[in-house]
Every structure is written in structure tokens, then in C-alpha cells.
Amino acid sequence: MLQNLFLHSQIVRQKLEKVKHIESADKILEVGCGAHGLIFGFGDNFGVGIDPLAVDYKRLFPKWQGNALTTAAIGEQLPFDNASFDIVLSDNVIDHAEKPLKIVDEIVRVLKPGGVLYFTVNIHHPVYDLASRAHGAWNALGLKIELSAFADHTVHFTESQIKAVFARLPLNIVEQISTVVETKAIQRTAKAINPDALLKKMFFKNALFEVIATRK
């Protein structure tokens, strides 16, 4: 696990180095660092990780959590001044939050002009957004019918929705890619051994959307 953590972090760092050389004095923030975030294998820069459960994760995983300063906070209210960081990372986090777009706004707020953003999120076929809303509604009415395909994310973004979010922000998009085509191909050839797998064959799920951008 530890080797994979550092490998993923260094792959992301190499991508960002192509956009802007990362100096030893650069301040780096990961929003939603969790237990195994990018910040812990990113390097010897001044790294900060934000997560609501930061205290628990630091106790449970001291071997690598000590590689960065971690603080218990929520992404919707980052405890930093405007333009505080040279690099901000958010790796597949916001769709598990109550106010995901507020987190995106906060990420951009704390990024310095000319600073670099690395962002990913899972994207899905539009049917998941519609069905998850219905799933939440019938549970709110007391009908406890759990379908994990619709309940595993707080928000199910489509590719067009998340592209629209970034189009309105003061960012220069350097790279913007998704794995929708590859994900569809894999899921259509998989065996449908349960209702979730059958849904994925019909309507793709959990493709990755990745953005690298600089702050205007």
C-alpha cells in the first residue's frame, strides 16, 4: 500500500512539473487528504493536508501521515487566507461532500495567481444523478430501500456538469481529460453477477475526470 501511495503521488507531481517547476519553498495543500492522500508522498515541500478526520487518520497511520502537516477541517470552509498556496490538490473527494461546488470555490480561493491546481472526480452516466435523487427521496419518506449503485456517492456528477463548473472559474485549463470511453468498454465486457454490475453494463459509472489548471 505504501509503495502505491508514493508512486501515485510522484506520478501526479511529474504531471505538475511539466506545467510549473515545483520549488522547495512552494506551499502545497491537499483538500480531502484522507488516510492515504497525495500529500504524504509528494515530497519534502511544505505540505498541508485538510480532512475532517485528520486527527483519527494521524493516529491510525503515523508511518506516513507524519510526512505532512494535517488539520481537521472541511473543504467548504478552508482555514486559510486568499492566495495562500502555490499548488492545491484534490483527488477524487468532492462528490462525497454535502456542498461539493463550495469546495471547488474554496480551492480556487486559496490558490495563488499562477499557482497550479490538480483535481479529479468520478463522473457517471446521467441516470445515476436522477436515480440517486429518487433514492434519497424515498429514504427520506421512510422507505428504506438501499441500492448501493445510487447511494455510494453524495453527488453523481456527469462530465458536462463538472466541465461547466470549471468553465466559470478564473482558471487557465492546461489539461482536461476523462476516462469515459475506456470505462464504458471495460464495464460492458464485465460479467453482470449482481444488479450493480448490470447497471454498469448499461450505464457507465466511476469514470475519472482530471483537470490540471493554473490560477489566473
Contacts in CASP RR format, 6 or more apart in sequence:
PFRMAT RR
TARGET T0000
AUTHOR 0000-0000-0000
METHOD contacts of the structure
MODEL  1
MLQNLFLHSQIVRQKLEKVKHIESADKILEVGCGAHGLIFGFGDNFGVGI
DPLAVDYKRLFPKWQGNALTTAAIGEQLPFDNASFDIVLSDNVIDHAEKP
LKIVDEIVRVLKPGGVLYFTVNIHHPVYDLASRAHGAWNALGLKIELSAF
ADHTVHFTESQIKAVFARLPLNIVEQISTVVETKAIQRTAKAINPDALLK
KMFFKNALFEVIATRK
1 36 0 8 1.000
2 63 0 8 1.000
2 64 0 8 1.000
5 36 0 8 1.000
5 37 0 8 1.000
5 40 0 8 1.000
5 41 0 8 1.000
5 64 0 8 1.000
6 40 0 8 1.000
6 41 0 8 1.000
8 38 0 8 1.000
9 37 0 8 1.000
9 38 0 8 1.000
9 39 0 8 1.000
9 40 0 8 1.000
9 41 0 8 1.000
9 42 0 8 1.000
9 43 0 8 1.000
10 41 0 8 1.000
10 42 0 8 1.000
12 38 0 8 1.000
12 42 0 8 1.000
12 89 0 8 1.000
12 91 0 8 1.000
12 118 0 8 1.000
13 22 0 8 1.000
13 42 0 8 1.000
13 43 0 8 1.000
15 118 0 8 1.000
15 175 0 8 1.000
15 212 0 8 1.000
16 22 0 8 1.000
16 87 0 8 1.000
16 116 0 8 1.000
16 118 0 8 1.000
16 212 0 8 1.000
19 116 0 8 1.000
19 174 0 8 1.000
19 212 0 8 1.000
19 214 0 8 1.000
20 114 0 8 1.000
20 115 0 8 1.000
20 116 0 8 1.000
20 214 0 8 1.000
22 28 0 8 1.000
22 45 0 8 1.000
22 86 0 8 1.000
22 87 0 8 1.000
23 45 0 8 1.000
23 86 0 8 1.000
24 44 0 8 1.000
24 45 0 8 1.000
25 45 0 8 1.000
25 46 0 8 1.000
26 45 0 8 1.000
26 46 0 8 1.000
26 86 0 8 1.000
26 87 0 8 1.000
27 45 0 8 1.000
27 46 0 8 1.000
27 47 0 8 1.000
27 48 0 8 1.000
27 84 0 8 1.000
27 85 0 8 1.000
27 86 0 8 1.000
27 87 0 8 1.000
28 39 0 8 1.000
28 42 0 8 1.000
28 45 0 8 1.000
28 46 0 8 1.000
28 47 0 8 1.000
28 48 0 8 1.000
28 85 0 8 1.000
28 86 0 8 1.000
28 87 0 8 1.000
28 88 0 8 1.000
28 89 0 8 1.000
29 39 0 8 1.000
29 47 0 8 1.000
29 48 0 8 1.000
29 49 0 8 1.000
29 50 0 8 1.000
29 78 0 8 1.000
29 80 0 8 1.000
29 84 0 8 1.000
29 85 0 8 1.000
29 87 0 8 1.000
29 88 0 8 1.000
29 89 0 8 1.000
29 110 0 8 1.000
30 37 0 8 1.000
30 38 0 8 1.000
30 39 0 8 1.000
30 42 0 8 1.000
30 47 0 8 1.000
30 48 0 8 1.000
30 49 0 8 1.000
30 50 0 8 1.000
30 68 0 8 1.000
30 88 0 8 1.000
30 89 0 8 1.000
30 90 0 8 1.000
30 91 0 8 1.000
31 49 0 8 1.000
31 50 0 8 1.000
31 75 0 8 1.000
31 78 0 8 1.000
31 88 0 8 1.000
31 89 0 8 1.000
31 90 0 8 1.000
31 93 0 8 1.000
31 103 0 8 1.000
31 106 0 8 1.000
31 107 0 8 1.000
32 49 0 8 1.000
32 50 0 8 1.000
32 51 0 8 1.000
32 75 0 8 1.000
32 90 0 8 1.000
32 91 0 8 1.000
32 93 0 8 1.000
33 39 0 8 1.000
33 40 0 8 1.000
33 49 0 8 1.000
33 50 0 8 1.000
33 51 0 8 1.000
33 54 0 8 1.000
33 57 0 8 1.000
33 68 0 8 1.000
33 70 0 8 1.000
34 51 0 8 1.000
34 53 0 8 1.000
34 54 0 8 1.000
34 57 0 8 1.000
35 57 0 8 1.000
35 60 0 8 1.000
35 61 0 8 1.000
35 65 0 8 1.000
36 61 0 8 1.000
36 64 0 8 1.000
37 91 0 8 1.000
38 89 0 8 1.000
38 91 0 8 1.000
38 118 0 8 1.000
39 47 0 8 1.000
39 48 0 8 1.000
39 49 0 8 1.000
39 67 0 8 1.000
39 68 0 8 1.000
39 89 0 8 1.000
40 64 0 8 1.000
40 65 0 8 1.000
40 66 0 8 1.000
40 67 0 8 1.000
40 68 0 8 1.000
41 64 0 8 1.000
41 67 0 8 1.000
42 68 0 8 1.000
42 89 0 8 1.000
43 67 0 8 1.000
46 69 0 8 1.000
47 68 0 8 1.000
47 69 0 8 1.000
48 68 0 8 1.000
48 69 0 8 1.000
48 70 0 8 1.000
48 71 0 8 1.000
48 85 0 8 1.000
49 68 0 8 1.000
49 69 0 8 1.000
49 70 0 8 1.000
49 71 0 8 1.000
50 70 0 8 1.000
50 71 0 8 1.000
50 73 0 8 1.000
50 74 0 8 1.000
50 75 0 8 1.000
50 78 0 8 1.000
51 57 0 8 1.000
51 70 0 8 1.000
51 72 0 8 1.000
51 73 0 8 1.000
52 72 0 8 1.000
52 73 0 8 1.000
52 74 0 8 1.000
53 72 0 8 1.000
54 70 0 8 1.000
54 71 0 8 1.000
54 72 0 8 1.000
54 73 0 8 1.000
55 72 0 8 1.000
57 65 0 8 1.000
57 70 0 8 1.000
58 65 0 8 1.000
58 66 0 8 1.000
58 70 0 8 1.000
71 79 0 8 1.000
73 79 0 8 1.000
74 97 0 8 1.000
75 97 0 8 1.000
75 102 0 8 1.000
75 103 0 8 1.000
75 106 0 8 1.000
75 107 0 8 1.000
76 97 0 8 1.000
76 98 0 8 1.000
76 99 0 8 1.000
76 102 0 8 1.000
76 103 0 8 1.000
76 106 0 8 1.000
77 106 0 8 1.000
78 106 0 8 1.000
78 107 0 8 1.000
78 109 0 8 1.000
78 110 0 8 1.000
80 110 0 8 1.000
81 110 0 8 1.000
82 109 0 8 1.000
82 110 0 8 1.000
83 110 0 8 1.000
83 111 0 8 1.000
83 112 0 8 1.000
83 113 0 8 1.000
84 110 0 8 1.000
84 112 0 8 1.000
85 110 0 8 1.000
85 111 0 8 1.000
85 112 0 8 1.000
85 115 0 8 1.000
86 112 0 8 1.000
86 115 0 8 1.000
86 116 0 8 1.000
87 115 0 8 1.000
87 116 0 8 1.000
87 117 0 8 1.000
87 118 0 8 1.000
88 107 0 8 1.000
88 110 0 8 1.000
88 111 0 8 1.000
88 115 0 8 1.000
88 116 0 8 1.000
88 117 0 8 1.000
88 118 0 8 1.000
89 117 0 8 1.000
89 118 0 8 1.000
89 119 0 8 1.000
90 103 0 8 1.000
90 104 0 8 1.000
90 107 0 8 1.000
90 117 0 8 1.000
90 118 0 8 1.000
90 119 0 8 1.000
90 120 0 8 1.000
91 118 0 8 1.000
91 119 0 8 1.000
91 120 0 8 1.000
92 120 0 8 1.000
92 121 0 8 1.000
92 122 0 8 1.000
92 208 0 8 1.000
93 103 0 8 1.000
93 121 0 8 1.000
94 100 0 8 1.000
94 101 0 8 1.000
94 103 0 8 1.000
94 104 0 8 1.000
94 121 0 8 1.000
94 155 0 8 1.000
95 121 0 8 1.000
95 122 0 8 1.000
95 153 0 8 1.000
95 154 0 8 1.000
95 155 0 8 1.000
95 156 0 8 1.000
95 157 0 8 1.000
96 153 0 8 1.000
96 154 0 8 1.000
97 103 0 8 1.000
97 154 0 8 1.000
97 155 0 8 1.000
98 154 0 8 1.000
100 154 0 8 1.000
100 155 0 8 1.000
100 157 0 8 1.000
101 165 0 8 1.000
104 119 0 8 1.000
104 165 0 8 1.000
104 166 0 8 1.000
104 169 0 8 1.000
105 169 0 8 1.000
107 117 0 8 1.000
107 119 0 8 1.000
108 117 0 8 1.000
108 169 0 8 1.000
108 170 0 8 1.000
108 171 0 8 1.000
108 215 0 8 1.000
111 117 0 8 1.000
111 215 0 8 1.000
112 215 0 8 1.000
113 215 0 8 1.000
113 216 0 8 1.000
114 214 0 8 1.000
114 215 0 8 1.000
114 216 0 8 1.000
115 214 0 8 1.000
115 215 0 8 1.000
116 212 0 8 1.000
116 213 0 8 1.000
116 214 0 8 1.000
116 215 0 8 1.000
117 171 0 8 1.000
117 211 0 8 1.000
117 212 0 8 1.000
117 213 0 8 1.000
117 214 0 8 1.000
117 215 0 8 1.000
118 210 0 8 1.000
118 211 0 8 1.000
118 212 0 8 1.000
119 210 0 8 1.000
119 211 0 8 1.000
119 212 0 8 1.000
119 213 0 8 1.000
120 208 0 8 1.000
120 209 0 8 1.000
120 210 0 8 1.000
120 211 0 8 1.000
121 157 0 8 1.000
121 162 0 8 1.000
121 208 0 8 1.000
121 209 0 8 1.000
122 153 0 8 1.000
122 157 0 8 1.000
122 205 0 8 1.000
122 206 0 8 1.000
122 207 0 8 1.000
122 208 0 8 1.000
122 209 0 8 1.000
123 157 0 8 1.000
123 158 0 8 1.000
123 159 0 8 1.000
123 162 0 8 1.000
123 178 0 8 1.000
123 180 0 8 1.000
123 207 0 8 1.000
123 208 0 8 1.000
123 209 0 8 1.000
124 153 0 8 1.000
124 156 0 8 1.000
124 157 0 8 1.000
124 158 0 8 1.000
124 203 0 8 1.000
124 204 0 8 1.000
124 205 0 8 1.000
124 206 0 8 1.000
124 207 0 8 1.000
125 158 0 8 1.000
125 203 0 8 1.000
125 204 0 8 1.000
125 205 0 8 1.000
126 158 0 8 1.000
127 203 0 8 1.000
128 149 0 8 1.000
128 150 0 8 1.000
128 153 0 8 1.000
128 156 0 8 1.000
128 203 0 8 1.000
128 205 0 8 1.000
129 155 0 8 1.000
129 156 0 8 1.000
129 157 0 8 1.000
129 158 0 8 1.000
129 161 0 8 1.000
131 147 0 8 1.000
131 149 0 8 1.000
131 150 0 8 1.000
132 150 0 8 1.000
132 151 0 8 1.000
132 153 0 8 1.000
132 155 0 8 1.000
132 156 0 8 1.000
134 150 0 8 1.000
135 145 0 8 1.000
135 147 0 8 1.000
135 150 0 8 1.000
135 151 0 8 1.000
136 151 0 8 1.000
138 145 0 8 1.000
139 145 0 8 1.000
139 146 0 8 1.000
147 195 0 8 1.000
147 196 0 8 1.000
148 196 0 8 1.000
149 195 0 8 1.000
149 196 0 8 1.000
149 199 0 8 1.000
149 200 0 8 1.000
149 205 0 8 1.000
150 156 0 8 1.000
157 209 0 8 1.000
159 178 0 8 1.000
159 180 0 8 1.000
159 207 0 8 1.000
159 209 0 8 1.000
162 209 0 8 1.000
163 176 0 8 1.000
166 173 0 8 1.000
166 176 0 8 1.000
166 211 0 8 1.000
166 213 0 8 1.000
170 215 0 8 1.000
170 216 0 8 1.000
171 213 0 8 1.000
171 214 0 8 1.000
171 215 0 8 1.000
171 216 0 8 1.000
172 213 0 8 1.000
172 214 0 8 1.000
172 215 0 8 1.000
172 216 0 8 1.000
173 211 0 8 1.000
173 212 0 8 1.000
173 213 0 8 1.000
174 212 0 8 1.000
174 213 0 8 1.000
174 214 0 8 1.000
175 210 0 8 1.000
175 211 0 8 1.000
175 212 0 8 1.000
176 209 0 8 1.000
176 210 0 8 1.000
176 211 0 8 1.000
176 212 0 8 1.000
177 209 0 8 1.000
177 210 0 8 1.000
178 207 0 8 1.000
178 208 0 8 1.000
178 209 0 8 1.000
178 210 0 8 1.000
179 207 0 8 1.000
179 208 0 8 1.000
180 204 0 8 1.000
180 207 0 8 1.000
182 207 0 8 1.000
183 204 0 8 1.000
183 205 0 8 1.000
183 206 0 8 1.000
183 207 0 8 1.000
183 208 0 8 1.000
184 204 0 8 1.000
184 207 0 8 1.000
187 200 0 8 1.000
187 201 0 8 1.000
187 204 0 8 1.000
187 205 0 8 1.000
188 201 0 8 1.000
190 197 0 8 1.000
190 200 0 8 1.000
190 201 0 8 1.000
191 197 0 8 1.000
192 198 0 8 1.000
192 201 0 8 1.000
199 205 0 8 1.000
END
